[in-house]
Amino acid sequence: MEFTSTRDDALRVGIEQALNSGLAPDGGLYVPTRLPDFDPAGFEPGLGLPECALQALAPYFDGSSLAARLDAICREAFDIPLPVTRLDDAGPAWMLELFHGPTAAFKDFAARFLAGCLAALHDRAGPDRTVLVATSGDTGAAVAAAFHDRPGFRVVVLYPDRRVSARQAHQLGAFGGNVHTYRVQGDFDDCQRLVKQALADRRLAARLGLTSANSISIGRLLPQTAYYAQASLRLVPGATGGGPIDVIVPTGNLGNALACIVARESGFAIGEIWLATNANRTLPEYFESGRYRGRAGIRTLANAMDVGDPSNFERLEWLYRVLKSGDDPRASRIGAESIDDETIRATIRDEFERHDRIVCPHTACAMALLGRLRKRGHDRPVLVAATAHPAKFETVIEPVVGRTIEPPEALAELLGRPSRADSLEPDYDALVRALDGLANNPANR
Ligand SMILES: *Cc1c(COP(=O)(O)O)cnc(C)c1O
């Protein structure tokens, strides 16, 4: 399979280059030149996640040097439990629990897959590579965990100071070794802008062997299609009674939800896809008006979704304009709705009081949207993507439910370690100085 750029349909690169460089040379995002055409009947019933991922991802790697290693990469990356639990709700509904990986958020799947690919592509004799990642909280930890102690890689994490939870901040600075963490004095969009600028800076990228691990990397997007594929195979037709499953995805940068859209458009039995955003209304407004207006992100309780200019929007637009020959995404069974902080709190409280279930603030957005859909008479089977373990957002949840939340084991282990993050101004020259400083420090070799 070949890959092109959202900004230049004439570009053609193999998946190796798309993975290695993160961003296309013209500043666009890499996208596959076509989508696979799967028949769910071609997947063996009861297929495990790593096996399903191998089958669902193989077409993208066809003809590449990674094809022969894809099996091993999938076995390692997707070795994470993936429960699909029944929700007692007004209609048939399930929760896809994506938070049982080492850093307790869905991003573990894709970060581990990308790390496996980049490690397989890395020339051990060559210079070290620098993985640069902007995070609104969870990406940085997932990427750091996935690359921690991998020889030949250095990880640089940028997160917006004071805009992540105390546990998230601790976790981000707790890896040590080849992971370097900076608290940027700005918001997530500043972090993201710095990363994009660095990746587009060819001299810097070459000097530091820079690559991205943000959701702008195609190596993050593709593996996320695998869990939607497997969930649809598990639920359709048995549990749904034949029809496809509608999916609600908590959405910030549109990486996770776009993977769900790609899974549907490549043949898996997924029906409507609903994007649940927090008070950042860029996507809901786009789906209402057809006009896209990126802006600065505003702070909410669901901080991993505090995004005002979702980086993957460019891919969504491209997908429909080019691969779906100009279809309007808004006419393609995709909806988006915004959930405010008050509703997030009310939903967390309600889930706890009525169902004895504690959901993270992001998952609460999706649960609130499920409630709205049911009120409007939507009664078809729905899958809710649960994106993080509630223990990562204890500062939001504990006051609402009035009890403490124990972190899962892996998270507890990180929280027990010392943590360190240096302050960084939201300024490109400051970032370049920091990166060069790390690369030139023999202690970091
Ligand atoms: C990153 C994240 C999201 C948003 O995912 P996108 O792919 O950016 O849309 C939602 N919930 C949690 C817990 C996250 O960490």
The ligand as a Gaussian input file, in Angstrom:
#p B3LYP/6-31G(d) Opt

LIG

0 1
 C       -6.440000      11.532000      24.202000
 C       -7.690000      11.257000      24.927000
 C       -8.939000      11.508000      24.352000
 C       -9.080000      12.166000      23.000000
 O       -8.653000      11.322000      21.965000
 P       -8.386000      11.932000      20.507000
 O       -7.843000      10.802000      19.731000
 O       -7.447000      13.064000      20.669000
 O       -9.712000      12.399000      20.006000
 C      -10.059000      11.159000      25.057000
 N       -9.976000      10.613000      26.276000
 C       -8.799000      10.360000      26.870000
 C       -8.776000       9.777000      28.225000
 C       -7.613000      10.676000      26.215000
 O       -6.450000      10.432000      26.812000

